[in-house]
């Protein structure tokens, strides 16, 4: 006998993704891994939108539209961030956060 996963299952997975993303963002010094951590955080938000749309408001499509909007914004953010990282690597031959901090001054 199989049962369908409930809202709490999705919220648990989403919380785990969120905290893994936050941990990765605060502990890594590589800009690529920091970008991947931000993507994990955004994916946990998308999972919340979909789960709440399915279990709390099953007749509406608001969660799906918000999810599509977040995916589009995340794709644009990733493209801009990768362009910045490539330019940083070309100028300093490193993608370490400490090197990027020098660009402020």
Long-range contacts (C-beta under 8 A, 24 or more apart in sequence): 6-55, 7-51, 7-52, 7-55, 7-56, 10-47, 10-48, 10-50, 10-51, 10-55, 11-48, 11-51, 13-47, 14-44, 14-45, 14-47, 14-48, 14-51, 15-44, 17-41, 17-43, 17-44, 17-47, 18-44, 18-45, 29-96, 29-97, 29-98, 30-95, 30-96, 30-97, 31-81, 31-85, 31-88, 31-95, 31-96, 31-97, 31-100, 32-85, 32-95, 34-97, 35-78, 35-81, 35-82, 35-85, 38-77, 39-74, 39-78, 42-70, 42-74, 45-70, 46-70, 46-71
